Amino acid sequence: MNKKLLIIITTVLFSLSVQQIQAQNKKMVSIGIVYDGPAENTDALFEGLNSELQALLGSKYNVQIPADKILNGSWSTQDAAANYQLLNNDRSVDFIIGIGLLSSSVIAQEKTFHKPVIVLGIINPEIYNIASFSQKSSGINNFSYILFNQSIERDLDIFFRIYPYKNIGILFFDELLKILPFSENGFKTIMEKNQTRYQSISIKQDIDDVLDNLENIDAVYLGHLGKFEGAQKVHLIDAVQASMGFHLFQ
């Protein structure tokens, strides 16, 4: 996570914390974190987040992110949901941060939020019945989000203008593909307008398995690959681009 996103997170938390902490008349702020799973930059992410929180709130409040309140979702929607509920029901936790598309998608499907929550990793906010990013508010009490992708449909349309594909494969990490409430009507509208087709392809066990599912596909939209991000993603990109006639959008 870059410096800009850390500042956004801490600024949102600060705006939420002033009212919340004053109402509780407390000086200590305990933050719980739900994140998708281990990644190359996980330790650096938490260190940076803690530094920014201390810089912004440390002069007035004792900000803590207890180690036992940083919950690893192990790249599982079930574990991510369970972790969120643990923090939500934990009276010692004042705020919750959800990090990653998997955790954010699980949390965003909650109906109400009893404590301030901010998530990093929302795709197409409208499909969660969340106000669009342009409105500068989620429209949901105690819930804030940082946008990961404005619109998959928009991406597919831009991709078509760059390369007029006929049949596009849409790749996502399997666990994420299961829960993302993709707008089938939105996809259908784009595909009908451009006279194209799409095929959803999930990555579950091995990134090489994807290459066996690209028959009759002339373009690939590469979504979030979850635990396969990093070196394995680079491998997949190289393999797809090396295949004659393939075009990739990410």
Protein Blocks (a to p, Z undefined) as FASTA:
>chain_A
ZZklmmmmmmmmmmmmmmmmmmnopabdcdddddfbdcfklmmmmmmmmmmmmmmmmmmp
ccdddfklccceklpaklmmmmmmmmmmmmkbmbdcdedjklmmmmmmpmbdcbdcddeh
iehkllnopacfklopghighiacddfbfblklmmmmmmmmpccfbdcddddfklmmmmc
cdfklmmmmmmmnopaddddddfkbmklmmmmmghiabdcdddehjmgcjllmmmmmmmm
mpghiacdZZ
